[in-house]
């Protein structure tokens, strides 16, 4: 992956006053952290870096190297893995076991079109929503630190179309009709919204390191007042719903001086139902009010969102202020707070590609569950239709009593109430069909889909690292970080250690096992914060314990298993007997169980 020249990037970042650290600062920092282990590899392999979402351009390296500085910190040059096997298997599971369920019961007519290979292989997508002049386009420019083709910023509603900002070898614009038929782009399902929408959609490509791992969707400013009564020519809410289903993160933008939620904005938020875990809120232009007013604005925003979203959970709200040129009348009394909030937001975006594969599996699971419930509903409606006479009247009766029919399906098939679609929207979709033409319940098709949900997809999830891949280096190794008060080892002995000591058969697991169990391991492992107090009680220095932890944690997951803990205690005894120089630079292969 190519990155811009450091000096050039630094000058660009410093030219943006009042914006704090840029995305590229955090994006570059993320490359210094160890990444999750490759899928399907042995535990002894080094963890790979951030996987690319373009498998055809990345090759796997068979080796990795580790270097150590004087205080025991390790910098990794790990093997590269892009999860291509996971995507390949996920695509096959969807095609063979889930897509037949969708096509049999016309899932497309009620929810969304079947997924294509490009949909599953697509880069993580970030959807930006908000009323006009809330800073969506400015936010994109702040992230990529440049203009993208077709961008325009102004106080009036300037973005009049949906714009997918993607990476490309050269700046260019792909019109909506061409983008909707391209097999290389994940937008083939957009043709369902017709010509009126496609003329208001475009793909803007430009070369940018950030866009190599993300796709940003800029949307038209949501209208308010009399403007929202003007017909757009396409179903705006349905379009938002389509993008929300395929997005990995949804950002709702609010202006600190414009907190009202118009009817069109409210319907767009309603379209996000079922995707609440992806939604984040940005209160932009927060430096245009002083500290006391900002507190009141924040409270008013939370109150407004609570009335619209109607959930007890509180959405994550970021206070931010993204300017191309900071205005002279900006308040500085909350600048430190805004920079911390922006840093949290940028870290959220930076970490998005790391979880892309897991998110994709999660979306397939959600889609399969929805398709299964949809099949139950359609099969039930078909079963309720008479054989010969009274079909129209019976269909009308079923539509009017759809809430009751949902309850019957829930009781008949033990379906959770939260898995059912919106009853009003479902009624509207049913008007276009004749129930006697619906497919009957097919147990073979449902059984295959159930197998995917209960066996195949969980099997793929088990191939991912079971630890948190986003642990900072200081969290993976609890002894890396600021110096702490410790009891130094006062022994300068240089006892000879026999070669047989460096074999796993010499490790005294019977002595270390009770200690390990007393630390209350979870799923057979203990983390750094749990192990640190006991290891510190040995009296060794922080630097030595950091080296010992790095050697013993040969899976590089930030946790110690029972065997790893036993090896750590074995290394501690080696230091106590032979001094600091007794520790090897790398753990001998003979020490692995």
N, C-alpha and C positions, 0 to 999 in steps of 0.2 A: 504493500500500500504506500503510495507516495504522499509525502507531507510537504507543506510549503516551507520555504527557507525560514529558519528560526528568527533571524534578524528582521526579515520582512514581516513575519507574523507578529513579532513583538512591537514593531512600529505601528502596525494596524491596531493592535489592542490598545496601545497607549493613547491613540488619537481619539478614543471614545471616552469622553469625560463622564464621570459619574456612573459608569455602568459596572464597575468592579471587575473581577476576573472574567475573561471571556470564556466561551465554551471550549475553545481550542486549548486553553490552559489546563482545563480539567481533562479534556480528551487526551492530551499528551501525557498528563500525569497518570492516567489509567494504564498506559502502556508499561509503567514501572511495576505494576502489581502482578503477582502470579495469577494465572487464570485457571479455570477448572480443568480437570484431567480429561483427556480425550475419551470419547464414548467408545466403549467396547474394547479398551486396552487394559492391560494388566495394572495392578495397583502400584507397581514399582515405576511406572512411566512417569516422566515429568509432566506437569500440567501444561496444556496448550494455551496459546493466547486467544484473544477475541476472535471467534470464527467469522469468516466472511460469508455473506449471503449470496455470493456468486461462485458456486462450486467449480465452474469450468475454468476459473482463473487462478485457482489455488491448488498447490500440490503439497502433499504431506511429506514432512521430513522425518527420516527414520531415527535421528539422533538428537540429543540435547546435551547441553553442557551447563555446569554450575560453577560459579566463581565465588570466592569468599573474600571479604575485606578483613581488616585487622581486628574488628570487634565482633566478628561472627555473623554479620548480615550477609544474606545470599542474594545475588542477582541472577535471574534465570534467563537462559536463552532456550526456551522450551520448544518441543515439537509442535507442529502446527496441524490442527484438525478442524475441519469446517462442518462437521456433523453431516456430511453428505449421505452417510449410511442411514442416519435417522430420518432425513428428509425423504430418501428413497423408500424406506419401509413405510413411513407415514403416508406417502402418496399411494402406495400399493394397498394399504389397509383401507384408505378412503375409497379408492376406485372399486375394490372387490367387495367390500362389506357395508359401506355406508351409503355410497352414491346410488346403488340399486334401490335402497329404501326411499331415498329422496325422489327418484324418477318415478317409481311405482305409485306413489301417493301425491304426486304433483307438488312437492315441497317448494319448487320455484315460484309457483303462482301465489303462494301465501307468505313466503319469507324471502328467500334469495336464490339466485341461480346456483347450480352445482359448481364446486370449486374446480379450477383448472390447475395444471402443474405449476403455472406461473404464479397462481394465488398462494400455493403452499410454499413455493421457493422465494416468495417476495421478501424484500428487506422490511424491517420493522417500519410501520407507518405511524406518523404523528398527525392527528387531526386538530386543526385550530378553528375554534368557533367563537363568535362574539359579535356584538353590534358594530356598526361601522365606526371607524376612527377610534378603536380601542387599542390599536397597536399590533395587530396580527402580522402584517407585512413587515413592519419595523422589527418585530421580534425575529422573523426569519433572516432578515438582513444582518441583525446582530449576531445570529448564530453562524452564518456562513461567511460573514465579514465581506460581503460583496453584493452587488445587485444580481438578480436573476432575470432572464429574458421575460419581458412583459410586465415587470413590477412597476408600480406607481404608488406613491404615498401622498396623501393630502388630507385635509380636515373634512372634506366631503366624502361620500361613499365612492371610493375609487376602484376597489377590487370588485368587478361586476361578474366574475366567473370563478369557477373552481379551478385552482391551479395546483398541479402536482409537481413539486420542485424535486428533481431527481438528479443524480450524477450522470454526466455525459462527457465524452471526449472533447466536445466543443459546445459553446452556447448555441442553443437552437430551441425552437418551439414546435411541438408536435400537436396539430389540431385534434380536437376531441374525436372526430370520426375516425381518423387514422389510429389514434391511441386505443380506441375501443375494439379494433380488429387486430391489433398487433399481438402475436403470440408471446412476445418477449416482455410485455407489460401486463401488470395485474389488474387491468381495467376492462376486460372483455365483457363483464356483466353489465356495464353501464349503458349498453345499447337499449336496454329495456325501458329507459326513461325517455327515449325518443330524440328526434332531431332538435327539439327546443332546448334540451339540456346539452346535447353534444356540441352545439354551437357556443355554449357557455362553459365549455370545459377544455383545458389544454394541459399539456405536459411541458414544463420548462426545464430543460437540461443545461447544466453547466458543470465544468470540472471543479470539484471541491472535495477535500478529504472527508469532511463530515458526512456528505451525501453518499459516500461509498458504503455507509452502514445504516443510513436512515432515508426515508422519504417523507417530506413535509407536505401536507395538504392545506393550502391556503383557501379559505372559503369567502364567498361574498359577505359583505357586512350585513348582519341581520337587521331588518328594517323595523322601524317603530313609527307610531302615529299614523297619519294618513298614508304614508308610503307603503305600509305593510298590507294595505288593501288592494294594491296594484298587483295584478296577476303576473307571476313570473313566467308562465308558459310551461312549467314542469312542476312536479311535486317536490318541493324543496325539502319537506320533512322526510319523505321516503329516501331521498338522495342522502341526507345526513345519516339516516339509519343504515344505508348500504355501506357508507364509508366507516361508520362506527363499528360495524361487525368485523371489518378487516383491519382496524387500527389497533395498535398496541398501546397507544397513549392518546388521551383526548384532553385538550387544554381549552378551558372556558375563560375567555378574556373579559374583564370588566374594567371600566375607566373609573378612577376615584371620584370623578365629577359626574358619572353617568351610571348609577346603580339600578335604574329601573329595568325591569324585565318585561319586554314587549310580548304580545301574544305569539308572534312568530318565534321569538327566542324561547318562550315557554314550551311551545310545541316541539321545538328542536331538542330541548332538554328532555322532554318526555320520550323522544325517539331514542334516547340513550339508555332506556330501561333495559336491564340485563347486562349492562356494561359499566356499572358503577365503579368497579374496581379499577377501571382504566382512567377515570375522570380526575383531573386536577384543575384547580381554579387559580387564575392569576389576576390579582388586583393590581393592574398596571398604572403607571403614572402616580405611584404612591408618594413621590417626593413633591407633588404639587399641592399637598396639604401639610400643615404642621403636625407635630406629634399628637397633640390633643385631638385635632380633627381626624387624624388617621385612625385613632382608637375608635372614634364614633363611626367612621365610615366602615371599618372592619366589622363592627357589631351590626350595622345596618345591612351589610352584605350577607352576613350569616343568617340574619333574620329573613331576608328576602329569599335566599336559597332554601331555607327550611320550609317556607310556604310552598315552593314550587316542587322540590324534590320529594318531600313528605317521607323522609326516612329518618330514623333516630340516629344513624351514623353521621358524623360530621366529615365533610369532604376536606381534603388537604388544600388549604389556601396559601398561596405564595404571595408575599408582598414584594413587588418588583417595580422597576422603572427602566424601561428599555428605550433609550433615545439614540438617534443618530448624532444629534448635537444637543447637549444638555441646555435647557433654557436658563436664562440668567435669573429668573425668579423662583428657581427650585429651592426647596427647603433642605437644609443640611443636618437638621437635628436628629434624623433617623437614618443617616447614611450608613452607619455601621450595621444596623438591623437589616436594611435593604440588601446590602452586599452579602450578608449571611443567608438571607432568604434566596437570593439569586444563585448563590453557590449551591444551595440544596437543590434548587430546580435544575441547574445545569448538571449536577451529579446524577439526578434522576434520569435525565436524557442520556448522559454518558453511559450509564449502566444498562440502558434499554437493549442494545444489541446483544449483550451477554446472555440475556434471558430469552432471546428471540425463539430459539428452538423449543424451549419449555412452554412458552406462551402459545406457540403454534399447536402443540399437542393439546394444550388446554382449550383452545378454540375449537379444535376438531371434536373433543369430548363434548363441549357445550352444544355444538351443532348436531352431533349424533343423538344426544338426549332430546333435543328439540324435535329432530326428525322422527324419533321413536314416538314421542307424544303425539305429533302430528298424524302419524300413521294410525294410532289408536283412535283419534278423533274421526278421521276420514272413514276408517273401517266401521266405526260405530254408527256414523250417519248413514252409511250405505246399508247397514243392517236394519236400521229403523224405517227404511223406505218400504212402502207396500209393493206387492208384486205386479199389480195391474192398474187398479183405479186409485184416484185421489193422490197422485204423486205431487202435483203442484201445491195443493193445500197442505199436505204433510210436510213438504220442504219448507213452506212458509212458517209452519208451526215450529219446526225444529230451529229455524233461524231465530225466531222471536224468543224461544226458550233456550238459547245457546248456553246461558249460564247454568241452567239445570242439566243440560247434556254434558257439560264439562264435569259437573259433580258426579254424574253417573260413570263417566270414563275414569275419574279419579278413584272411585270406589271399586270399579270392576277390575282395573289393572294395577291398583296400588301405586298410582303416580303421584308424586309430591305436588301440592297445589302451586308451588312456585315455578314449576316447569311448564305451565300452561301459557299460551300466548294471550295478548290483550284481546278480550272478548269483543270489543267494539270493532277493532280493526279486522278481526277474523270474520265477523258478520259481513262486513263490507266486501271482503274477498270472496265470500261464499256466493254472493249475488251473481257472479259471472259463471256459475257452474250448475249442472244438473246432477243431483245427488245419486240418481240411479246409474250414472256413468262412473262413479267412484269405484276404486278397487276394494275388494273385500280384504279382510284381515288374512295375511299370508304368514303362517307361522315359520316356514323356512327362511323367508327374507328377514323377519324380525329376529329369528334365532341367530342368524349370521351377524346382524348388527349388534345383538346383545353380546355375542362372543367378542366382537371388537371392543365393546365398552368394558367388559369384565376381564378380558384376558390380554388382547393384543396391545391396546393402548397403555394399560398399566405396565406391561412388559417393557414397552419403550421407555416409560418414565423411570423404570429401575435401572436403565442404562445411563442415566444422568448421575452426576455426583450427588451423593446424599448429604453433603455438607453445604454450607453457604459459600458459593464461589465468589461472593463479593466482599469477603472478609479482607480488611486491610492487612498489610504485612505485619503490623504490630499486633493485630488480633490473632493472626495465624500462629505467630510465635510470641507468647506473652512477655518474653524477656527482651524483645526489641522495642526500643522506645526511649524516653527520657531516662537518664540515670536515676536510680533509686538508692536509698540507704540500704546497705547490705553488710553482712559480716564476712569479711574477706578471709580466704583460706590462708592460714598462717604456716602451712607446712611447705617446706622447700625440698621435700624428699624426692629422690629420682630413682625409685625402685624399679627394677627390671620386671617387665610384664611378659610372660611366656606367650609364644604365638598361639597356643591352644586357647588362650583367653578370648581371642577374636573369632570365636565360633559360637553359633547360637546354642549349641549343646552345653556350653559353659554358663549360660544365663540361668540364674537361680530364680525361676518363676514361682517356686513355692514360697519364697520370701517376699516377692513383690506383689503376688496376687491378693493377699489380704489388704494390703495398702490400697491397691487399685480399687477393690470392691468397696472399701470404706469411703472412697471419693464419689460414690453414687454414680457410676457410669450410666449414660443414656444410650440405648441401642449398642452397648458394648464399647463405648468410647467416652473419653473425658475431654473437655475443652481446656484452653489455656488458663482461663480465670479460675477453674476448679483446681487444676494441678499446681498452679503457681505457688500458693501459700506453702504447700508441703515441700516442693522442690527448693523453695527459698530457705526452708528450715534446715537444709543440709549444710548451710554456711558457705556454699560456693558463690562466687561473684556472679553478677548479672550477665556479664559477657560470656563467662564459661557456661552458664546455664542456657544462654541463647544458642551457643554452639552445640551443646548436647541436645537441645530440643530439635534443632535443624537436622542433626544426624539421626535421631530416633524417629522423627516424623518422616519416614521414607515415602509415605503416600502424599506428602505435601498438602494435606487437607486441613491443617490447623487443629487436628484432634489426635489423641493418642489411644490406640487400641491396647488391649491387655499385653500383647507381644511387644508393641512399641514402648509401652511404659516399662516393661521388664528390661528392655534394652537400655532405656534412659537410666534406670537405676544401675545397670551394669556399667555404663559409661561413667556415672558419678563415682562408683567405687574405684574405677580405673584412675580417675583424677586424684582421688583421695590417697591412692597407693603410689602413683607414679608422677603426680604433678600435672600441670597444664599440658606439657608436651606429650603426655600419654595419649591425648585425643588424636585420632586419625583425621586427615583432611577430608576424606570421604568415608562413608560407612562401608567396610568390606562386605563383599557379597556373601561371605561365609556367615555374616551376622544376621542375615535374613532367614526367617523360619522356613 
